[in-house]
């Protein structure tokens, strides 16, 4: 790794037939109502340019991620990518209707899961890393067993595309958001839908459980972020800001005190939801995000925030100063998914160009 | 963590008020929550032990091992082990990591009650039909059984029953049976209750009875300790429930038990209907008690401060046996004697509509709105945005946890049972369908009549 560029030339160990699909029939994580897209796009100022201090790097204080592997094989945009909680695997879900699991250390393909009849929008790992859940445009959620490669459950109930989903920390429930504007809570043992929350007035673009599983946060293109009590299914709070654009991704901070929400005005906001009415503590700017639901992630030490961008790059911000610390370029199209490794300084990203890339922070590896 | 956002009014409701839902998977004879309250163990009449997920109402595990009705279930402190006792003369210690039978302990007769030591899952106390209670040590491959005394401590006997000839009272006490063996919260002492109404406190390490008190003249059939370990409740055949403050025992008390205060605080009874109580429990804080009623369908709740009745829970159309109070939530679970269904009562939480529309406030009466000075002033948006971004200089900590109430750090570390996904397949031979909170209510009455008769038979035996 002596070269300074971050191009994907660095020894991809796993060479699969890479199918270049110039325009994949991909609408999974894209707002497909033209009205919304155009409104957002037209009202957008060009994203402000922030100083990028890539060459002023001080050892130990700045991330220095370099491309490690490029994983090819998906025949369509890769909408979501996640490390398993035990750090051994990477799961990637794609518009090509498949879920692929890769070895996080070597980048080798481990398993292909096929059964969905339409593109997959999101994938989630169970806390024990044994089970995967995928949400698809075929309106179903499917559970897969990693070891056997079998599909073990099919959760039916959503009336439209399943957009996002997550396991609870106990591993007995799944929360899912859908284009049918509802949030559903599922019992994964029986596969029954436990609760249907009439959550939003537009597609639900993000759902997440808090670290102890007692609350759920959901966000939607209806510009609202709502917090729910898992047990009673009741709305506890709604976060709203004047002229908040459609919200495309939401997650609780690792300690559950804050909420990170990406919005389609190319900004990511960190909310203190406990304060009266909710307060935005930080706004992270610099990337481009006006059209797609792009994932954001926290680094495991809580110092950085990662996000994909529509200019085919991955942005890394300092949580406190909001400064862009590093921009990773190598993907050839919109970066949709990013995820941080649970115990090492590794980053994985997925893109509309059909590839998954693993990045390593060189300072520490 | 939801406490920070929850409605303070709904939080102040600390006992259940409405029937919530029922669970059904076979004929349940006893029900008990684990300490964290995420699992509910149900012992069935056919000897199977079933675990329910409290949150989802789904089946979490099915464990087969007993051949006759399960009498009691005790959870280990970390929730990993479970001890079940049964009429088939066995106690089984289950390891919930894989659902295996870690140890099977056989006795000469049916086991009424068995409880695990609060910090050591290799030690338990058991009350046996027509036998002495036993303290059983299974830490070594060879089971070590230590006999515990049913007889009350001598000195107190004499001082209380001076009128009766000592020989006669001793003879009748000798016929007494211990029906309940409890550990105190630290496990230093065993509290036993007998058919003669005696409560004995036995030192666990030396197995000597250090204190005895006769709280009633009739048989004590249920005794329970609150989660806090400070209150005891006794249910006896004289139709009266009694609560006792559990004394804090020191080493001096062992030497000289005369200083131990062990007095009935309150008695609870239904004077009008003269009801027997089938079973009872204390809320985790000790503020409330609940009891199921004999030949009646209700669960009564009293508060313990003044001893007044606060609620009669209705719902099922059958007599209820076991009751258990959830360790953290205002929730009571009870098993039906006839159908073996498990009934759950909880609180009713109305949706606060202001949570859905944050711009609105809920007010009691009309309030005249006063416009703020700069409320509708024109402001330059770009400038405002810039000013707002500049203000975002607060330090945020995304990782650190503080020890606010509601953050159960200790419990997060404790053991969690793996989620099984193939449980439905492993239980195909069961013809009884599970009925969760959302599922339809189709059920089969399986041996309901005989099971109820069996239960009654046991009750009669206990009363003798």
HADDOCK unambig.tbl for C-alpha pairs under 7 A between the chains (distance, minus, plus):
assign (segid A and resid 171 and name CA) (segid B and resid 419 and name CA) 6.51 0.50 0.50
assign (segid A and resid 172 and name CA) (segid B and resid 419 and name CA) 6.26 0.50 0.50
assign (segid A and resid 187 and name CA) (segid B and resid 56 and name CA) 5.90 0.50 0.50
assign (segid A and resid 189 and name CA) (segid B and resid 58 and name CA) 6.85 0.50 0.50
assign (segid A and resid 189 and name CA) (segid B and resid 420 and name CA) 6.75 0.50 0.50
assign (segid A and resid 189 and name CA) (segid B and resid 421 and name CA) 5.06 0.50 0.50
assign (segid A and resid 190 and name CA) (segid B and resid 58 and name CA) 6.62 0.50 0.50
assign (segid A and resid 194 and name CA) (segid B and resid 56 and name CA) 6.80 0.50 0.50
assign (segid A and resid 194 and name CA) (segid B and resid 438 and name CA) 6.65 0.50 0.50
assign (segid A and resid 212 and name CA) (segid B and resid 1 and name CA) 6.69 0.50 0.50
assign (segid A and resid 214 and name CA) (segid B and resid 1 and name CA) 6.24 0.50 0.50
assign (segid A and resid 214 and name CA) (segid B and resid 2 and name CA) 5.67 0.50 0.50
assign (segid A and resid 215 and name CA) (segid B and resid 2 and name CA) 5.89 0.50 0.50
assign (segid A and resid 229 and name CA) (segid B and resid 2 and name CA) 6.70 0.50 0.50
assign (segid A and resid 231 and name CA) (segid B and resid 55 and name CA) 6.80 0.50 0.50
assign (segid A and resid 234 and name CA) (segid B and resid 351 and name CA) 6.01 0.50 0.50
assign (segid A and resid 235 and name CA) (segid B and resid 355 and name CA) 6.08 0.50 0.50
assign (segid A and resid 235 and name CA) (segid B and resid 356 and name CA) 6.42 0.50 0.50
assign (segid A and resid 236 and name CA) (segid B and resid 5 and name CA) 6.20 0.50 0.50
assign (segid A and resid 236 and name CA) (segid B and resid 6 and name CA) 6.54 0.50 0.50
assign (segid A and resid 236 and name CA) (segid B and resid 355 and name CA) 5.36 0.50 0.50
assign (segid A and resid 237 and name CA) (segid B and resid 355 and name CA) 4.46 0.50 0.50
assign (segid A and resid 237 and name CA) (segid B and resid 356 and name CA) 6.37 0.50 0.50
assign (segid A and resid 238 and name CA) (segid B and resid 355 and name CA) 5.84 0.50 0.50
assign (segid A and resid 238 and name CA) (segid B and resid 356 and name CA) 5.61 0.50 0.50
assign (segid A and resid 238 and name CA) (segid B and resid 357 and name CA) 6.70 0.50 0.50
assign (segid A and resid 238 and name CA) (segid B and resid 358 and name CA) 5.95 0.50 0.50
assign (segid A and resid 253 and name CA) (segid B and resid 398 and name CA) 5.62 0.50 0.50
assign (segid A and resid 254 and name CA) (segid B and resid 398 and name CA) 6.00 0.50 0.50
assign (segid A and resid 254 and name CA) (segid B and resid 399 and name CA) 5.48 0.50 0.50
assign (segid A and resid 255 and name CA) (segid B and resid 398 and name CA) 5.77 0.50 0.50
assign (segid A and resid 255 and name CA) (segid B and resid 399 and name CA) 4.92 0.50 0.50
assign (segid A and resid 255 and name CA) (segid B and resid 400 and name CA) 6.15 0.50 0.50
assign (segid A and resid 255 and name CA) (segid B and resid 401 and name CA) 5.98 0.50 0.50
assign (segid A and resid 277 and name CA) (segid B and resid 358 and name CA) 6.69 0.50 0.50
assign (segid A and resid 281 and name CA) (segid B and resid 392 and name CA) 5.46 0.50 0.50
assign (segid A and resid 281 and name CA) (segid B and resid 394 and name CA) 6.79 0.50 0.50
assign (segid A and resid 282 and name CA) (segid B and resid 392 and name CA) 5.39 0.50 0.50
assign (segid A and resid 283 and name CA) (segid B and resid 389 and name CA) 6.82 0.50 0.50
assign (segid A and resid 302 and name CA) (segid B and resid 398 and name CA) 5.44 0.50 0.50
assign (segid A and resid 302 and name CA) (segid B and resid 399 and name CA) 5.78 0.50 0.50
assign (segid A and resid 320 and name CA) (segid B and resid 395 and name CA) 6.05 0.50 0.50
assign (segid A and resid 320 and name CA) (segid B and resid 396 and name CA) 6.68 0.50 0.50
